[in-house]
Every structure is written in structure tokens, then in C-alpha cells.
Amino acid sequence: GRSVQPDLELLLDVLGLAPPSSPAPPSAAQKAARLPTLLQLLAQTQSAAGPLLLFIDDAHWLDAESDAALAQLAHAVGWTRTLLLINHRPDYAPAWERSGSAPLPYLQRLELAPLESAVTAEMLGEMLGDAPESAPLRQRIAERAAGNPYFLEEIVRSLAQHGL
């Protein structure tokens, strides 16, 4: 809508949709200053029209400015019809948790336990087959991945890319 028109270039740049013919992309300082407000505005206006799902993938890779923008967004969507779903590694703590402020009453943390060994074995069997000669490899991958399904997939993908 018209409310985001002044920040359209920033929005397109953040989404990786800025056309090549557009003016110079916003500077890092401009992004840091304008992005949190833009995200809040979008979440609030879009959730007023209907339920909204925002998904942030791999939040542990966020830079400091993006992490701060995410914290402001988490505060802004609390009383809207927005589901803000964020996945991250266990060692990441979102900025709103590190700030020392009161916990967000609408926050629900869902921690995923590592896969059980039987599920890991089943998953590796599907990816590598269950031939007896591959059992030592499957066991070593299972130990390295420590029940993390993403690590299982990445290890197998890496081995395949290297022709192993």
C-alpha cells in the first residue's frame, strides 16, 4: 500500500528484488535506521487484513542490525494476528532475550530434541541405502550429526558432492 511507498526501494533491496535499473541501494546505515520501522509497519498493516505468518530462517546468522530489527519486530507483533516463526541453533539468543527486559508474554519457545538413534538410522538408510558395507559410514555420520537432521543431510550432501 501507500504506507510503504517511501521505503519501497529498501523493501525490494531486502527481499533481493531490486531491479538493476533502480537507484543505488540503501546504505547499511539507512537500512539499520529504516528497516525496523518498515518491518513493524508491514506486519501490523498486513495482519490487520488477515492472519500473517512471518518466517525467519537461520536467525543465528543475523548481523547485529538485523538482530535488533528482529527484536523490535517481535515486540511489535505481540498484539497482532501474526505468527512470527524463527528457527535458530540452540546457542543463539535473540536480542530481546539478551536485553534484560521482561519476557514477552506471547512468546512460545519450542525446542526440538535431537533425533533418536532409530530415527537417525532410518533417515540415513533412506539417504544412503541399508547395504551392510555402508554400516560403518552410516554409524560415523550418525555420531558426527549428533541427532541433528540438518547436519545429517549436509554431511551426506557434502560426501555426494565430493564423489564419495
N, C-alpha and C positions, 0 to 999 in steps of 0.2 A: 504494500500500500504506500500511500504518500508519506507516511511517517518515516519510512526508511530511505526515501529518495536522497536525502543529503549524504547518506552513508552507503549508497548503492555500490560505489567503486570498492569500498572497504569490504563489503559483504561478498562481492564477486571475487575479490582477491583471496579472502579467507577460504572460500569454497573451491579455489583453484579454477574459477570460471571467467576470470578477467580476459576479455578479448585482447588479441595482440595490438589492436589499434587504439586501445584505451590509453589515457594519460599515464604518466609514471605511477607505479603502485604506491600506496601509502607507505610512509616510512615506519620503522619499528616504533618510534615514539608516538606517531599518530595512531597506529594500531593499538598500542598499550593504553592510550588515552580514550579512544572512542569505542573499542571493541566491547568492553564490559557493558556499557550503556546500551549499545546496539543489541547485544545478545539478550539482555533483560527485556528490552522493548519488544523484540521479536517473540520471545517466549510468552510474555504477557498478552500481547495482541493476538497471537495465533491460538493460545489456549482459551481465550475469550470466545473464539469462534467454534471451538470444539476441542476435545481431548488432544493433547500433544505428547509425543514421545521424542525425547532428545537422547541420543546415544553417543557417549564419548568413549572411544576405544583406546586402550593402552594409555590411560591417564598418567602412568608413571613416566612417560616420555615428555610430558608437558614442560615447556620452559617456564620460568618464574612468572612472566607476564600472563601467559595463558592460564597458569595455575591460579593466579589472583583473579583473573576474569571468570574462571570456573567457580571460584568461591563466591563471587558476587552473584553469579547466576544461581547457584544453589540457594542463596538467601532470597533471591527474587522470586523463585518459582514456588516457594513454600505454600502459598495460599492460592495457587492457580490450579488449573486442571492439566498439570504437566507431570509426566513421569520422566525424571532425569535419571537415566541408567548409565552408570560409569563402571567400566571394568579396569582393573589395575592389578599389579603384582602386590603380594602381601606386604612388602617393605615400604610401599608408598603410603604416605599420609596426606590427605587433601589439605589444602591451605586452611579451610575452615576448621579443621581439627587441630592444626598446629597453632592457630591464632590464640588459643586460650579462652576464646569466647564460649558462651553457653552452647551446649549441643543443640543442633537443630531438631526440634521436636517431631518433625515429619520425616526424618531420615531413618531409613531402614538399611542396615548393613547385612548383606548375605554373603557369608564366607563359604567358599567351596573347599571341601576337604579333598586331599589327594585321592586319585583313583585307587580302589582296592587292587591288590595284585592280580586277582582273577579277571577283573575288567581290563587292566593293563595288558594282560596276556591275550585276552580276546581281541583287543584293539590291534595289538602287534600282529596277531595271527591274520587279521583281515588285511593289514597293510603288507605283510611280508610272506604270508603263507605259513603253513604249520609243518613244513618239512623238518624231519628230525635234525638234519645237518645245520639248519638255521637256529636251532635252540640256543646255542651259546651266544649268538648275536642278539637274539631277542632278549635274553636274560641281561646282557650288558646294557642294551638300550633301556630296558626297564629300570635298571639300577641308576643309570645316569639321569633319566627323566624324573625319577622320584615321585611318580604318580601324577605328573603334570601332563595332561593330554596335548597341550600345545607343544611342549618340549618333545613328546613322542613323535608328533607329526614333523616337527622341524628337523629332528635328528634323522628320521627316515628320508625326508626330502633331501637333506644335505648329502646323505650317502648316495642316493639315487643320482643327484646332480654330478657327483664325482665318479659315477660309474661303478660304485662299489655295491 
